[in-house]
Amino acid sequence: MNKATKMVKLIILMLVGINANAQINPEKNSFTCGEFKAGYAVNQFGSNLEQQYDAGNYGNSGGGLFTLAAYHKFESINHFNFGGKFSALGASPAKGDNENEMLFNFWGAAISAKYYPINKRADKGFNLYTDFYFITQFTQKYRNVEAKIFNHQFAIGNGLTFGGAYDFSIKKSNFSIAVEYGLASRTGEVTGVGDRTFKSSYFGTQIGFKF
C-alpha cells in the first residue's frame, strides 16, 4: 500500500470520525433576545363579570394588546426559549343601555416558555408558547358620564396564555406574528358585597419585532 493510499484512508477515517462526533455532540448555541408586540384583543367575560355585562346589553369590549418579553436560549436545551413577559390590554368603552359604558383593562407579569418544534436552535420559524401570569390585575369600570355615575372594581390573581407564533427575518431585522388565547381568575373586594372571584378570557392577535 503506497503512501497516497494510506493518506486517503486516513483522511476518510478522520472525516467519518468528525461526522460521528458531530452527530453525538450537535452544535450548541445560547443567546438572549427581547420581544415587543402590539395587536388587538377581544374580551370574554366569566363568572361575576358576565351578569353585569349581559344585563346592560353591552357591545364588544376590546382594545390594544401589548407585550414586552425577554427570552434566553440555553446552550444545553434545544428547541426551547425561557423568559419573562409583561402584558397589558387597554380596552375602549363598550356601549350599553341608557348611555352606560363599560371598560375592562388588565396588566400582568408572567414567566414564559417557547417551543420551536422544527428549529432546534430556537431562533426562527413556527413556535408554540405558554405564559403563566403569577400576578395579573384588572380594572373594571362602569360609568354613565351624563349622570355622573361611576363604579370601579379592582382584582388581582393569576392566569394562563396559550399561543402560536411565526418568527422571521427581513434583511437584518427580526419580526414575529402571533395568535393567542388567555384566561384568568382574579379576586377583589366589591363595595357592600365583599370578596368576589372574577373570571375572564380573551382572544388576540399581535405583530412585533425581536431585538
DRENLO-856205 format. One record per atom (N, C-alpha, C): residue number from 1; chain; atom name; y, z, x. Coordinates in pm, whole numbers, plus 50000, padded with zeros to 5 digits. Atoms other than C-alpha are relative to their C-alpha. Layout:
REM DRENLO-856205
   i ch at     Y     Z     X
 NUM  A CA     Y     Z     X
...
***
This chain:
REM DRENLO-856205
   i ch at     Y     Z     X
   1  A  N 49881 50000 50086
   1  A CA 50000 50000 50000
   1  A  C 50124 50000 50089
   2  A  N 49883 50008 49912
   2  A CA 50327 49890 50160
   2  A  C 50109 50096 49954
   3  A  N 49893 49905 50027
   3  A CA 50646 50090 50170
   3  A  C 50077 49965 49872
   4  A  N 49926 50042 50120
   4  A CA 50814 49883 49897
   4  A  C 49928 50044 49873
   5  A  N 50078 49959 50118
   5  A CA 50528 49955 49653
   5  A  C 50009 50150 49979
   6  A  N 49987 49855 50010
   6  A CA 50540 50324 49733
   6  A  C 50138 50041 49946
   7  A  N 49866 49968 50045
   7  A CA 50916 50326 49680
   7  A  C 50016 49974 49850
   8  A  N 49993 50033 50142
   8  A CA 50882 50154 49339
   8  A  C 49930 50107 49916
   9  A  N 50073 49896 50072
   9  A CA 50618 50406 49229
   9  A  C 50076 50132 49999
  10  A  N 49923 49876 49992
  10  A CA 50835 50694 49347
  10  A  C 50118 49997 49903
  11  A  N 49887 50014 50093
  11  A CA 51133 50562 49151
  11  A  C 49954 50013 49856
  12  A  N 50055 49992 50136
  12  A CA 50917 50519 48838
  12  A  C 49967 50145 49963
  13  A  N 50034 49860 50023
  13  A CA 50785 50874 48874
  13  A  C 50126 50086 49978
  14  A  N 49875 49926 50014
  14  A CA 51140 51006 48913
  14  A  C 50064 49974 49863
  15  A  N 49942 50036 50130
  15  A CA 51261 50816 48604
  15  A  C 49923 50065 49885
  16  A  N 50083 49936 50102
  16  A CA 50968 50944 48400
  16  A  C 50028 50148 49993
  17  A  N 49971 49857 49995
  17  A CA 51038 51297 48515
  17  A  C 50135 50034 49941
  18  A  N 49866 49977 50055
  18  A CA 51409 51272 48431
  18  A  C 50000 49986 49850
  19  A  N 50007 50024 50145
  19  A CA 51330 51130 48086
  19  A  C 49930 50116 49928
  20  A  N 50073 49888 50060
  20  A CA 51076 51405 48014
  20  A  C 50086 50125 49997
  21  A  N 49913 49883 49994
  21  A CA 51322 51672 48125
  21  A  C 50112 49991 49898
  22  A  N 49893 50020 50098
  22  A CA 51593 51522 47903
  22  A  C 49950 50028 49860
  23  A  N 50055 49976 50132
  23  A CA 51360 51540 47603
  23  A  C 49977 50149 49976
  24  A  N 50024 49856 50014
  24  A CA 51273 51902 47671
  24  A  C 50132 50076 49995
  25  A  N 49870 49935 49994
  25  A CA 51633 52001 47752
  25  A  C 50110 49901 49962
  26  A  N 49900 50096 50043
  26  A CA 51860 51780 47541
  26  A  C 50140 50044 50041
  27  A  N 49862 49972 49961
  27  A CA 52226 51756 47630
  27  A  C 50062 50099 49902
  28  A  N 49938 49899 50082
  28  A CA 52414 52058 47504
  28  A  C 50152 49990 50012
  29  A  N 49856 50002 49996
  29  A CA 52779 52092 47418
  29  A  C 50054 50115 49918
  30  A  N 49932 49898 50078
  30  A CA 53020 52353 47292
  30  A  C 50148 49965 49994
  31  A  N 49858 50027 50016
  31  A CA 53373 52328 47159
  31  A  C 50054 50084 49886
  32  A  N 49931 49932 50110
  32  A CA 53626 52490 46929
  32  A  C 50101 49904 49941
  33  A  N 49907 50091 50065
  33  A CA 53828 52298 46673
  33  A  C 50063 50066 49878
  34  A  N 49932 49952 50120
  34  A CA 54069 52356 46387
  34  A  C 49999 49893 49893
  35  A  N 50001 50090 50115
  35  A CA 54096 52201 46043
  35  A  C 50111 50040 49903
  36  A  N 49905 49976 50109
  36  A CA 54377 52168 45791
  36  A  C 49976 49895 49893
  37  A  N 50026 50092 50111
  37  A CA 54307 52017 45448
  37  A  C 50089 50036 49882
  38  A  N 49922 49981 50122
  38  A CA 54507 51969 45130
  38  A  C 49942 49911 49892
  39  A  N 50055 50079 50109
  39  A CA 54400 51848 44789
  39  A  C 50035 50059 49866
  40  A  N 49975 49956 50138
  40  A CA 54374 51929 44420
  40  A  C 49874 50063 49944
  41  A  N 50114 49931 50061
  41  A CA 54151 52169 44225
  41  A  C 50032 50036 49855
  42  A  N 49990 49965 50142
  42  A CA 54089 52241 43857
  42  A  C 49924 50129 49975
  43  A  N 50063 49871 50029
  43  A CA 54012 52595 43735
  43  A  C 49907 49993 49881
  44  A  N 50084 49970 50116
  44  A CA 53732 52701 43506
  44  A  C 49997 50153 49988
  45  A  N 49984 49857 50020
  45  A CA 53757 53046 43351
  45  A  C 49872 50064 49948
  46  A  N 50117 49926 50041
  46  A CA 53477 53301 43315
  46  A  C 50037 50124 49922
  47  A  N 49982 49879 50081
  47  A CA 53447 53649 43164
  47  A  C 50134 50068 50028
  48  A  N 49871 49932 49998
  48  A CA 53771 53836 43087
  48  A  C 50117 49909 50036
  49  A  N 49894 50099 49982
  49  A CA 53969 53516 43151
  49  A  C 49997 49895 49890
  50  A  N 50011 50111 50096
  50  A CA 53834 53257 42910
  50  A  C 50046 50039 49860
  51  A  N 49960 49959 50134
  51  A CA 53909 53466 42600
  51  A  C 50149 49974 49976
  52  A  N 49856 50022 50013
  52  A CA 54284 53463 42659
  52  A  C 50033 49852 50011
  53  A  N 49976 50143 49979
  53  A CA 54271 53104 42777
  53  A  C 49968 49921 49873
  54  A  N 50040 50070 50122
  54  A CA 54084 52984 42468
  54  A  C 50088 50039 49881
  55  A  N 49921 49952 50114
  55  A CA 54284 53199 42227
  55  A  C 50139 49936 49997
  56  A  N 49868 50060 49994
  56  A CA 54610 53048 42348
  56  A  C 50000 49850 49995
  57  A  N 50012 50145 50007
  57  A CA 54478 52693 42330
  57  A  C 50074 49932 50116
  58  A  N 49931 50052 49882
  58  A CA 54596 52623 42683
  58  A  C 49937 49869 50047
  59  A  N 50049 50123 49940
  59  A CA 54565 52289 42859
  59  A  C 49935 50028 50134
  60  A  N 50063 49984 49869
  60  A CA 54416 52228 43201
  60  A  C 50085 50084 50094
  61  A  N 49933 49919 49898
  61  A CA 54501 52471 43479
  61  A  C 49951 49956 50137
  62  A  N 50039 50044 49867
  62  A CA 54501 52337 43832
  62  A  C 50121 49978 50087
  63  A  N 49889 50021 49909
  63  A CA 54710 52262 44136
  63  A  C 49954 49972 50141
  64  A  N 50027 50031 49861
  64  A CA 54727 52221 44510
  64  A  C 49904 50099 50064
  65  A  N 50099 49919 49929
  65  A CA 54430 52347 44713
  65  A  C 50018 49976 50149
  66  A  N 49972 50011 49857
  66  A CA 54497 52418 45081
  66  A  C 49905 50089 50080
  67  A  N 50087 49920 49913
  67  A CA 54266 52537 45359
  67  A  C 50038 49981 50146
  68  A  N 49981 50001 49856
  68  A CA 54312 52625 45724
  68  A  C 49880 50071 50061
  69  A  N 50124 49945 49946
  69  A CA 53998 52684 45931
  69  A  C 49991 49978 50150
  70  A  N 50033 50015 49858
  70  A CA 53874 52730 46287
  70  A  C 49850 50013 50015
  71  A  N 50145 50002 49982
  71  A CA 53517 52647 46396
  71  A  C 49965 49994 50148
  72  A  N 50053 50008 49864
  72  A CA 53308 52686 46709
  72  A  C 49859 49943 49997
  73  A  N 50134 50055 49981
  73  A CA 53006 52479 46813
  73  A  C 49940 50070 50122
  74  A  N 50064 49929 49891
  74  A CA 52776 52699 47022
  74  A  C 49908 49905 50078
  75  A  N 50077 50089 49914
  75  A CA 52603 52532 47316
  75  A  C 49851 50004 49966
  76  A  N 50144 49985 50021
  76  A CA 52260 52666 47221
  76  A  C 49956 49970 49856
  77  A  N 50034 50026 50141
  77  A CA 52277 52578 46848
  77  A  C 50050 49863 49960
  78  A  N 49962 50134 50042
  78  A CA 52274 52214 46746
  78  A  C 50015 49991 49848
  79  A  N 49981 50033 50142
  79  A CA 52382 52071 46408
  79  A  C 50094 50095 49925
  80  A  N 49922 49901 50075
  80  A CA 52595 52377 46318
  80  A  C 50135 50028 50066
  81  A  N 49873 49939 49961
  81  A CA 52956 52496 46338
  81  A  C 50014 50131 49922
  82  A  N 49975 49873 50066
  82  A CA 53055 52855 46258
  82  A  C 50146 50038 50021
  83  A  N 49860 49963 49984
  83  A CA 53402 52991 46193
  83  A  C 50056 50080 49886
  84  A  N 49929 49929 50105
  84  A CA 53662 53139 45964
  84  A  C 50094 49907 49927
  85  A  N 49918 50088 50084
  85  A CA 53874 52995 45685
  85  A  C 50092 50082 49912
  86  A  N 49905 49946 50097
  86  A CA 54181 53077 45480
  86  A  C 50027 49892 49896
  87  A  N 49985 50098 50108
  87  A CA 54215 52906 45141
  87  A  C 50095 50054 49894
  88  A  N 49907 49959 50104
  88  A CA 54480 52911 44868
  88  A  C 50013 49889 49896
  89  A  N 49977 50091 50111
  89  A CA 54530 52750 44527
  89  A  C 50131 50038 49932
  90  A  N 49875 49980 50071
  90  A CA 54877 52713 44379
  90  A  C 50001 49914 49875
  91  A  N 50016 50076 50124
  91  A CA 54838 52613 44015
  91  A  C 50134 49983 49928
  92  A  N 49884 50023 50085
  92  A CA 55104 52459 43794
  92  A  C 49973 50064 49863
  93  A  N 50021 49933 50129
  93  A CA 55160 52621 43450
  93  A  C 49919 49916 49903
  94  A  N 50072 50062 50110
  94  A CA 54913 52540 43175
  94  A  C 50073 50034 49871
  95  A  N 49923 49980 50123
  95  A CA 55090 52494 42842
  95  A  C 49907 50039 49886
  96  A  N 50078 49956 50114
  96  A CA 54963 52678 42533
  96  A  C 50081 50001 49872
  97  A  N 49931 49990 50128
  97  A CA 55061 52758 42176
  97  A  C 50128 50083 50012
  98  A  N 49878 49921 50012
  98  A CA 55404 52896 42085
  98  A  C 50081 50005 50130
  99  A  N 49922 50012 49876
  99  A CA 55561 52776 42411
  99  A  C 49952 50095 50110
 100  A  N 50053 49914 49894
 100  A CA 55338 53007 42616
 100  A  C 49955 49917 50120
 101  A  N 50048 50063 49877
 101  A CA 55249 52923 42976
 101  A  C 49905 50096 50070
 102  A  N 50096 49919 49926
 102  A CA 54964 53044 43193
 102  A  C 49986 49944 50141
 103  A  N 50019 50039 49861
 103  A CA 54948 53037 43574
 103  A  C 49880 50075 50058
 104  A  N 50114 49936 49935
 104  A CA 54639 53110 43783
 104  A  C 49998 49955 50145
 105  A  N 49997 50031 49856
 105  A CA 54667 53126 44163
 105  A  C 49906 50095 50074
 106  A  N 50080 49909 49920
 106  A CA 54442 53267 44433
 106  A  C 50009 49965 50148
 107  A  N 50015 50023 49857
 107  A CA 54401 53305 44805
 107  A  C 49878 50079 50046
 108  A  N 50118 49931 49949
 108  A CA 54105 53415 45017
 108  A  C 49977 49977 50148
 109  A  N 50042 50010 49860
 109  A CA 53976 53478 45369
 109  A  C 49848 50001 50004
 110  A  N 50145 50019 50005
 110  A CA 53620 53367 45445
 110  A  C 49941 49977 50139
 111  A  N 50078 50048 49887
 111  A CA 53352 53320 45707
 111  A  C 49930 49873 49952
 112  A  N 50045 50132 50043
 112  A CA 53222 52964 45706
 112  A  C 49895 49944 50096
 113  A  N 50101 50069 49919
 113  A CA 52926 52758 45830
 113  A  C 49990 49855 49954
 114  A  N 50013 50142 50029
 114  A CA 52894 52378 45851
 114  A  C 49871 49947 50063
 115  A  N 50127 50056 49953
 115  A CA 52568 52185 45887
 115  A  C 50008 49848 49999
 116  A  N 50001 50145 49984
 116  A CA 52554 51828 46019
 116  A  C 49854 49955 50011
 117  A  N 50144 50030 49998
 117  A CA 52202 51705 45925
 117  A  C 49961 49886 50094
 118  A  N 50032 50116 49917
 118  A CA 52222 51382 46128
 118  A  C 50051 50015 50142
 119  A  N 49935 49990 49869
 119  A CA 52457 51460 46416
 119  A  C 49979 50139 50061
 120  A  N 50029 49869 49939
 120  A CA 52320 51738 46639
 120  A  C 50119 50054 50079
 121  A  N 49880 49952 49930
 121  A CA 52650 51751 46830
 121  A  C 50098 50066 49904
 122  A  N 49921 49933 50104
 122  A CA 52808 51862 46501
 122  A  C 50150 49978 50016
 123  A  N 49857 50028 49985
 123  A CA 53139 51686 46556
 123  A  C 50050 49886 49910
 124  A  N 49959 50110 50086
 124  A CA 53138 51381 46325
 124  A  C 49893 49974 49894
 125  A  N 50096 50043 50100
 125  A CA 52974 51236 46016
 125  A  C 49989 50094 49881
 126  A  N 50023 49924 50122
 126  A CA 52837 51383 45695
 126  A  C 49960 50144 50032
 127  A  N 50036 49860 49980
 127  A CA 52816 51762 45672
 127  A  C 50008 50076 49869
 128  A  N 49999 49907 50113
 128  A CA 52749 52039 45422
 128  A  C 50056 50133 50049
 129  A  N 49945 49872 49958
 129  A CA 52936 52367 45429
 129  A  C 49997 50102 49888
 130  A  N 49992 49890 50095
 130  A CA 52942 52705 45263
 130  A  C 50092 50107 50056
 131  A  N 49906 49895 49960
 131  A CA 53206 52978 45272
 131  A  C 49973 50126 49919
 132  A  N 50009 49872 50070
 132  A CA 53169 53346 45189
 132  A  C 50134 50069 50011
 133  A  N 49870 49935 50003
 133  A CA 53500 53496 45084
 133  A  C 49981 50150 49986
 134  A  N 50019 49856 50002
 134  A CA 53482 53862 45178
 134  A  C 50122 50069 49939
 135  A  N 49886 49949 50076
 135  A CA 53830 53911 45030
 135  A  C 50071 49882 49936
 136  A  N 49928 50105 50071
 136  A CA 53998 53698 44767
 136  A  C 50077 50063 49885
 137  A  N 49914 49941 50102
 137  A CA 54286 53784 44537
 137  A  C 50054 49891 49909
 138  A  N 49937 50096 50089
 138  A CA 54414 53609 44229
 138  A  C 50116 50065 49926
 139  A  N 49889 49959 50084
 139  A CA 54733 53631 44030
 139  A  C 49990 49922 49870
 140  A  N 50004 50063 50131
 140  A CA 54712 53561 43659
 140  A  C 50126 50042 49926
 141  A  N 49874 49966 50064
 141  A CA 55039 53540 43471
 141  A  C 50015 49923 49869
 142  A  N 49964 50061 50128
 142  A CA 55110 53476 43105
 142  A  C 50150 50018 49982
 143  A  N 49857 49984 50019
 143  A CA 55468 53410 43013
 143  A  C 50050 49913 49884
 144  A  N 49926 50079 50097
 144  A CA 55697 53291 42739
 144  A  C 50146 50012 50043
 145  A  N 49867 49994 49939
 145  A CA 56023 53205 42910
 145  A  C 50108 50022 49895
 146  A  N 49896 49990 50104
 146  A CA 56223 53167 42589
 146  A  C 50009 50141 49942
 147  A  N 50002 49864 50056
 147  A CA 56113 53505 42451
 147  A  C 50007 50108 50108
 148  A  N 49994 49909 49886
 148  A CA 56124 53663 42800
 148  A  C 49884 50100 49997
 149  A  N 50122 49919 50002
 149  A CA 55767 53790 42767
 149  A  C 49916 49964 50123
 150  A  N 50077 50025 49879
 150  A CA 55568 53830 43093
 150  A  C 49886 50100 50009
 151  A  N 50117 49914 49984
 151  A CA 55224 53973 43168
 151  A  C 49930 49959 50129
 152  A  N 50060 50029 49870
 152  A CA 55093 53991 43526
 152  A  C 49868 50075 50014
 153  A  N 50126 49935 49967
 153  A CA 54737 54066 43635
 153  A  C 49961 49963 50142
 154  A  N 50044 50023 49864
 154  A CA 54607 54104 43990
 154  A  C 49859 50057 50017
 155  A  N 50136 49952 49978
 155  A CA 54246 54140 44105
 155  A  C 49951 49955 50138
 156  A  N 50055 50029 49867
 156  A CA 54056 54147 44436
 156  A  C 49848 50004 49993
 157  A  N 50146 50002 49999
 157  A CA 53692 54058 44502
 157  A  C 49948 49907 50107
 158  A  N 50058 50093 49904
 158  A CA 53471 53805 44677
 158  A  C 49954 49874 49929
 159  A  N 50039 50127 50060
 159  A CA 53348 53451 44626
 159  A  C 49917 49914 50094
 160  A  N 50079 50095 49925
 160  A CA 53136 53158 44744
 160  A  C 50053 49859 49974
 161  A  N 49965 50141 50014
 161  A CA 53218 52794 44808
 161  A  C 49889 49915 50059
 162  A  N 50097 50098 49951
 162  A CA 52975 52503 44847
 162  A  C 50066 49864 50001
 163  A  N 49933 50129 49992
 163  A CA 53093 52165 44966
 163  A  C 49929 49900 50088
 164  A  N 50048 50109 49915
 164  A CA 53017 51833 45127
 164  A  C 50120 49926 50055
 165  A  N 49886 50066 49935
 165  A CA 53243 51651 45372
 165  A  C 49952 49887 50091
 166  A  N 50027 50106 49902
 166  A CA 53263 51348 45597
 166  A  C 50112 50001 50102
 167  A  N 49903 49996 49891
 167  A CA 53436 51375 45935
 167  A  C 49998 49866 50074
 168  A  N 49993 50130 49935
 168  A CA 53558 51056 46102
 168  A  C 50124 49991 50088
 169  A  N 49889 50020 49908
 169  A CA 53797 50926 46366
 169  A  C 50065 49864 49978
 170  A  N 49924 50124 49998
 170  A CA 54069 50663 46360
 170  A  C 50082 50001 50128
 171  A  N 49944 49999 49865
 171  A CA 54169 50576 46715
 171  A  C 49975 50138 50062
 172  A  N 50020 49871 49934
 172  A CA 54229 50919 46874
 172  A  C 50022 50118 49905
 173  A  N 49977 49895 50099
 173  A CA 54287 51112 46552
 173  A  C 49873 50025 49919
 174  A  N 50120 49961 50074
 174  A CA 54014 51303 46365
 174  A  C 50036 50049 49860
 175  A  N 49971 49968 50139
 175  A CA 54003 51337 45986
 175  A  C 49874 50049 49929
 176  A  N 50112 49952 50080
 176  A CA 53787 51494 45716
 176  A  C 50036 49990 49852
 177  A  N 49984 50000 50146
 177  A CA 53744 51437 45342
 177  A  C 49889 50085 49941
 178  A  N 50098 49904 50051
 178  A CA 53565 51691 45123
 178  A  C 50009 50013 49849
 179  A  N 50011 49964 50141
 179  A CA 53449 51779 44773
 179  A  C 49932 50137 49996
 180  A  N 50057 49866 49999
 180  A CA 53378 52144 44692
 180  A  C 50005 50067 49864
 181  A  N 50007 49918 50121
 181  A CA 53286 52390 44419
 181  A  C 50002 50146 50042
 182  A  N 49990 49859 49965
 182  A CA 53385 52755 44435
 182  A  C 49990 50090 49879
 183  A  N 50007 49902 50107
 183  A CA 53313 53061 44226
 183  A  C 50030 50138 50058
 184  A  N 49957 49870 49951
 184  A CA 53442 53416 44249
 184  A  C 49991 50105 49890
 185  A  N 49998 49884 50089
 185  A CA 53424 53762 44094
 185  A  C 50100 50099 50059
 186  A  N 49895 49913 49951
 186  A CA 53728 53988 44122
 186  A  C 50026 50111 49899
 187  A  N 49977 49885 50087
 187  A CA 53812 54333 43983
 187  A  C 50144 50048 50014
 188  A  N 49863 49953 50001
 188  A CA 54156 54453 43882
 188  A  C 50026 50090 49881
 189  A  N 49964 49908 50109
 189  A CA 54331 54706 43659
 189  A  C 50092 49930 49902
 190  A  N 49918 50056 50107
 190  A CA 54471 54587 43328
 190  A  C 50073 50114 49931
 191  A  N 49919 49895 50061
 191  A CA 54756 54795 43186
 191  A  C 49951 50034 49859
 192  A  N 50043 49955 50131
 192  A CA 54638 55001 42891
 192  A  C 49853 49979 49971
 193  A  N 50142 50030 50022
 193  A CA 54276 54888 42932
 193  A  C 49913 50065 50108
 194  A  N 50080 49950 49888
 194  A CA 54152 54993 43278
 194  A  C 49946 49887 50084
 195  A  N 50057 50101 49910
 195  A CA 53943 54810 43536
 195  A  C 49920 49896 49923
 196  A  N 50076 50110 50057
 196  A CA 53802 54472 43443
 196  A  C 49958 49907 50113
 197  A  N 50048 50099 49903
 197  A CA 53594 54219 43639
 197  A  C 50024 49860 49943
 198  A  N 49965 50135 50041
 198  A CA 53724 53865 43618
 198  A  C 49917 49899 50079
 199  A  N 50079 50104 49935
 199  A CA 53506 53563 43693
 199  A  C 50065 49863 49976
 200  A  N 49941 50133 50011
 200  A CA 53626 53211 43761
 200  A  C 49932 49906 50098
 201  A  N 50051 50101 49907
 201  A CA 53530 52888 43936
 201  A  C 50099 49884 50005
 202  A  N 49913 50116 49991
 202  A CA 53696 52566 44044
 202  A  C 49924 49883 50064
 203  A  N 50052 50121 49937
 203  A CA 53618 52210 44145
 203  A  C 50117 49929 50065
 204  A  N 49888 50059 49929
 204  A CA 53834 52046 44409
 204  A  C 49961 49892 50099
 205  A  N 50015 50102 49897
 205  A CA 53877 51755 44647
 205  A  C 50112 50018 50103
 206  A  N 49901 49982 49894
 206  A CA 54060 51759 44981
 206  A  C 49986 49890 50107
 207  A  N 49999 50085 49881
 207  A CA 54157 51543 45276
 207  A  C 50088 50067 50104
 208  A  N 49921 49935 49897
 208  A CA 54288 51661 45610
 208  A  C 49964 49950 50138
 209  A  N 50023 50041 49862
 209  A CA 54276 51643 45986
 209  A  C 49941 50113 50082
 210  A  N 50059 49906 49907
 210  A CA 54087 51813 46267
 210  A  C 50076 49995 50131
 211  A  N 49925 49995 49874
 211  A CA 54251 51928 46588
 211  A  C 49937 50098 50096
***
